[in-house]
Amino acid sequence: MNALSGIYLNKFSSSHNLASSRVEREKWGIFMLTQSDIDLLLNMIKQLKSNDKIVFPPFGTEIKLDVISTTTKDKFIIDISRKGYIKINRCTYQTRYQKSIILLRLDVNGPPHTNPDGEVIPCPHLHIYREGYESKWAFPLQDKINVQNPDDLIEILIRFLEYNKISNIPEIEEQMFLF
């Protein structure tokens, strides 16, 4: 049982009536996370399925890391994408739940982002899933993750993994030419 199904299926264990709302949403093919779901997923301790070192992808490529919760059967994917073709130091780190729900997305050396309220957030910035908005809200990187050098893609990856509460961060091997 994953963390969310445990919450929804046992309606007597929670003061919230999440069971009926999830059953109703799934009946209609709608899956929207509540803010409490999001907070639960973001705060759970996770680990990479593999303890092998991470080979940082060269420019123009991407890799995916399989991640599991240490306390439930919830599964996540962390994407490391260097697929930009104009800026060679552009990078995106992304945490997905259930393969398609983007919980976190960290954009490095990309364009600024405009939040739903009109505020423009420069890059680097971190998108965090918010109920009703999905990943449309972004925050300046330094407001959420302490990074010494915002141009160091490896340091940013390590801090992103820490922010994801990954308990087994392995060695990260840099390619001879990252760009």
N, C-alpha and C positions, 0 to 999 in steps of 0.2 A: 504494500500500500504506500502510495506517495503521500507527502505531507498534506497536500491540498485535498486529496480524496478522503483522507482521514478526517479532515475538518468537515468536509461537506457531507460525508456519508453518515457520520455519527451526530445527528442533529441534537441529541440529548446531552452531548458533552460540551456544548457551547451555548453561551447566552445569545449568540447571533443565530438567526435562522438561515444559515448558509446552505444547508442541505437542500431545502426546497428550491432556493434560487438557482443553485448550480444545476440540479436536475432539470429545472425548467429551461435554463439556458442551453444545456446540452441537447435537450429534446428538440430544440429549434436550430441546432448546429451553431450556436453562438457561444464563444468562450471568451469572456472578458474577466480579467483579474481584478479583484478588489484591492484596495490599498493595503488591507491587512494581509492578503495573499502575497502581494509584492514584497512587503516588509519581511514576511516569513522567509520567502525565497532568497532575498538579498542577504539576510542575516544568518542563514544556516551555514555551518561549516561544511566545506566541500573539499574534495581531493581529485587530482588528476587520476584517470584510470591507469595511466602509464607513468612509471617512475623514470623512464628514459629521459635523457637530456632533450631539451627543446632546441631544434635547429631553426634559428630565426630565418624566416623566408627572405630570399633575395628579391630585389625590385621586380615587380611584375607578377609575383606569385602570392599564394596564400596557403595557410595551413589551418587545420581544425584540431582542437584538443577536446577529447571527451572528458567530461567531469561528472562526478556523482556526489550526492550528499553523503555525509558520514553517518547520518542518523535515519535517513529515509531511503526510499528507492527512487527519489527524484533524480532526473538526469538533465545535464546541461551540455552545451557546446560553447567553447570559446574559440572565436575566429581571430586570426591574425592575418590581416589583408594588406598587401603592399601593391595592389593592382592599379594604382594611379599611373597615368601615362604622361602627365605633364610635369608634376612635381615628383622628383625621384625620392624625396624624403617624406612623402605622404604615407600615412599609415592609419589603419583603423583596427581597433581592438573591440570585440563585441561578445557579449554573453547572451546566449539564447536558451530559452526554456521550451520544452516540447518542440524542439527543432525550429519553430518559426516565431516565437514570441521574444522580441529583443528586450531584455531587461536592462542592459547597459550597453552603451556604445561610446567609445572614446575616439574622437577624431583628432588626428595630429597633422598639422600643416595643410589643412583643408580650408575651405571658405568659411566665413562667419556663419552663424546660425541665427535665425530669427525665431524667438519663442512665440507661443500663441498670444502673449500680451503685447507683442511688438518689440520687446527688448532684444537688441542684437548682441550676441555672445561671440567674441572672437575665438579663433582657434589657438591653442588646443582647448577643447571643451568636452564635457562628459554628459551624454544623454542618459537620463534615468527614467525608466518606465513609471508613469503616473496614471492612476485610475482615471479613465475617461479621455486620456490624451496619448496613451501608449508611450512611445519614446520621443514625442514632439518637444519636450522640455529639455534644455541643455543648461549646464552651469560651467563657469570657467574652471578649468582643470584644477588650478591651485585652491579653489574653494572646497574641493572634495578630496583631492589626492595630493599629498605633499611630494613634489618632484624637485630635486635639486637642479637638474638640467633639462628643460622642456624640449631640447633638441636631441636628447639621448633616447632613442627608441627602445633600447634594451632596459634602461632604468624605468622608463614609463611602463613597459610590459610587466616588469617585476612588481611595481606599485599597483598596477591594475589587477594582477593576480592576488596580491595582498588585499586589495579592496573587495575582491570577490570572495574573500575568506577561504582561499585555497591553502590547505594545511601542508601540502607536500610539494613546494615549488622546487623543481630540479634546477640543475645547471642549465644555463642558456648559452648555446654556442653561436657566436657571431660568424657569419660568412666573411671571407676575406674582403669582399667588396659588398657592402650593404646597399649601395646605391647603383 
